[in-house]
Amino acid sequence: MHTPNPLAVLQVAADHNISEEQAATAIEWAAHMTVHAWESYADTLGLAKSDGDAMEAWFRSLAPGAQNAVLDDAVIAVVGADHVLSEIYGAQDRERVGRRRVMRANRPRVRIR
């Protein structure tokens, strides 16, 4: 997919009180969900999935609430995924208490005496 419009990202971030990274991910996720919904609709009616004009007409025919619900669902999914990941990483960090993280570098170790 392509990078979402920066102004749209800022608007979604402000509207949903999330980070810009979360907003960009949610916009992309909503776009993917919309494309999958279109493909299912096109298959059902025997339309060409690649017909961009038909897809735009289909999307405009949806109720505004349905269009917003796709983005809202994507925001919920992204925020939920971030929470799950933070819990996983937090649990891993708690297991490592007392152990130092190893820094890796692509250069030989030099000891200064």
For each residue, the residues with C-beta under 8 A, 3 or more apart:
1: 28 31 32
2:
3: 24
4: 8 9 23 24 27 28 31
5: 8 9
6: 9 10
7: 10 11
8: 4 5 11 12 27
9: 4 5 6 12 13 20 23 24 27
10: 6 7 13 14 20 23
11: 7 8 14 15
12: 8 9 15 16 18 23 26 27 71 75
13: 9 10 16 17 18 19 20 22 23
14: 10 11 17
15: 11 12
16: 12 13 23 26 72 75
17: 13 14
18: 12 13 22 23 26 75 78 79
19: 13 22 23
20: 9 10 13 23 24
21: 24 25
22: 13 18 19 25 26 75 78 79 82
23: 4 9 10 12 13 16 18 19 20 26 27 75
24: 3 4 9 20 21 27 28
25: 21 22 28 29 78
26: 12 16 18 22 23 29 30 71 74 75 77 78
27: 4 8 9 12 23 24 30 31 71 74
28: 1 4 24 25 31 32
29: 25 26 32 33 74 77 78
30: 26 27 33 34 70 71 73 74
31: 1 4 27 28 34 35
32: 1 28 29 35 36
33: 29 30 36 37 70 73 74
34: 30 31 37 38 59 70
35: 31 32 38 39
36: 32 33 39 40
37: 33 34 40 41 70
38: 34 35 41 42 49 55 58 59
39: 35 36 42 43 49
40: 36 37 43 44
41: 37 38 44 45 47 58
42: 38 39 45 46 47 48 49 51 54 55
43: 39 40 46 49
44: 40 41
45: 41 42
46: 42 43
47: 41 42 51 54
48: 42 51 54
49: 38 39 42 43
50:
51: 42 47 48 54 55
52: 55 56
53: 56 57
54: 42 47 48 51 57 58
55: 38 42 51 52 58 59
56: 52 53 59 60
57: 53 54 60 61
58: 38 41 54 55 61 62
59: 34 38 55 56 62 67
60: 56 57
61: 57 58
62: 58 59 66 67
63: 66 67
64: 67 68
65: 68 69
66: 62 63 69 70
67: 59 62 63 64 70 71
68: 64 65 71 72
69: 65 66 72 73
70: 30 33 34 37 66 67 73 74
71: 12 26 27 30 67 68 74 75
72: 16 68 69 75 76
73: 30 33 69 70 76 77
74: 26 27 29 30 33 70 71 77 78
75: 12 16 18 22 23 26 71 72 78 79
76: 72 73 79 80
77: 26 29 73 74 80 81
78: 18 22 25 26 29 74 75 81 82
79: 18 22 75 76 82 83
80: 76 77 83 84
81: 77 78 84 85
82: 22 78 79 85 86
83: 79 80 86 87
84: 80 81 87 88
85: 81 82 88 89
86: 82 83 89 90
87: 83 84 90 91
88: 84 85 91 92
89: 85 86 92 93
90: 86 87 93 94
91: 87 88 94 95
92: 88 89 95 96
93: 89 90 96 97
94: 90 91 97
95: 91 92
96: 92 93 99 101
97: 93 94
98:
99: 96
100:
101: 96
102:
103:
104:
105:
106:
107:
108:
109:
110:
111:
112:
113:
